[in-house]
């Protein structure tokens, strides 16, 4: 998947799942919003194109789930995918 296609997916459809608690449980974004009133503030994109969103309060939990597989991330309200190497947790991903 090329970057433009990933951006369309992330900002058009939304993430595949959204983390809803600090244990890493995640739901489709529509259910996370409907049931828990949670919307993603940050979205991580894996190498395979799968996306995980999280509110700021659960950003670290989401990041740790696939720390070595994330390739891009975005922070709302921005609509730009950034390289994961620019994320604040990236340098310490082994201990995050």
C-alpha positions as CSV (number, residue, x, y, z in Angstrom):
1,X,0.0,0.0,0.0
2,X,1.5,3.4,-0.9
3,X,1.4,6.4,1.4
4,X,-1.5,8.1,-0.4
5,X,-3.6,5.0,-0.1
6,X,-2.8,4.7,3.6
7,X,-3.7,8.3,4.2
8,X,-7.0,7.8,2.4
9,X,-7.7,4.8,4.6
10,X,-6.6,6.4,7.9
11,X,-8.4,9.7,7.4
12,X,-11.3,8.5,5.3
13,X,-12.4,5.3,6.9
14,X,-10.6,5.7,10.2
15,X,-8.5,3.2,12.1
16,X,-9.3,-0.5,12.0
17,X,-9.5,-0.6,15.8
18,X,-9.4,1.9,18.7
19,X,-7.8,1.1,22.1
20,X,-10.4,1.5,24.9
21,X,-8.5,0.6,28.0
22,X,-4.9,0.3,29.4
23,X,-5.0,-3.4,28.9
24,X,-5.0,-2.9,25.2
25,X,-8.5,-4.0,24.5
26,X,-9.6,-2.5,21.2
27,X,-12.9,-2.2,19.2
28,X,-13.8,-1.0,15.7
29,X,-13.7,2.8,15.9
30,X,-17.5,3.2,15.5
31,X,-18.2,0.8,18.4
32,X,-15.5,2.5,20.6
33,X,-17.2,5.8,20.0
34,X,-20.8,4.5,20.3
35,X,-20.2,2.4,23.5
36,X,-17.3,4.2,25.3
37,X,-17.5,7.6,23.7
38,X,-13.8,7.2,22.6
39,X,-12.4,8.8,19.5
40,X,-8.8,8.4,18.4
41,X,-6.4,11.3,18.9
42,X,-3.5,9.4,17.5
43,X,-3.4,6.6,14.9
44,X,-0.6,4.2,14.3
45,X,-0.1,2.4,11.0
46,X,1.6,-1.0,10.8
47,X,3.8,-2.4,8.0
48,X,0.8,-4.3,6.6
49,X,-1.5,-1.3,6.5
50,X,-3.5,-2.2,9.6
51,X,-4.3,0.9,11.8
52,X,-4.8,1.3,15.5
53,X,-6.2,4.5,17.1
54,X,-6.1,5.6,20.7
55,X,-7.1,8.6,22.8
56,X,-4.1,10.5,24.1
57,X,-4.6,8.9,27.5
58,X,-4.0,5.4,25.9
59,X,-1.3,6.4,23.4
60,X,1.5,4.6,25.1
61,X,-0.6,1.4,25.5
62,X,-1.4,1.5,21.7
63,X,2.2,2.2,20.8
64,X,3.6,-0.7,22.8
65,X,1.3,-3.2,21.2
66,X,3.3,-3.3,17.9
67,X,6.2,-1.0,18.7
68,X,8.5,-2.6,16.2
69,X,5.9,-2.8,13.4
70,X,4.6,0.7,13.2
71,X,5.7,2.6,10.2
72,X,3.6,5.8,10.4
73,X,1.5,7.7,12.8
74,X,-0.8,10.7,12.8
75,X,-2.2,13.0,15.5
76,X,-5.6,14.5,15.0
77,X,-6.6,17.0,13.9
78,X,-3.7,16.8,11.5
79,X,-4.3,14.9,8.3
80,X,-0.7,13.9,7.6
81,X,1.0,10.6,8.2
82,X,4.4,11.0,9.7
83,X,7.2,8.5,9.9
84,X,7.2,6.6,13.1
85,X,10.8,7.6,13.7
86,X,9.4,11.1,14.5
87,X,7.1,9.9,17.2
88,X,8.2,10.8,20.8
89,X,8.1,7.1,22.0
90,X,10.2,5.8,19.0
91,X,13.7,6.2,20.5
92,X,12.6,4.2,23.7
93,X,10.4,1.7,22.0
94,X,12.2,-1.3,23.5
95,X,11.3,0.0,27.0
96,X,8.1,1.8,26.2
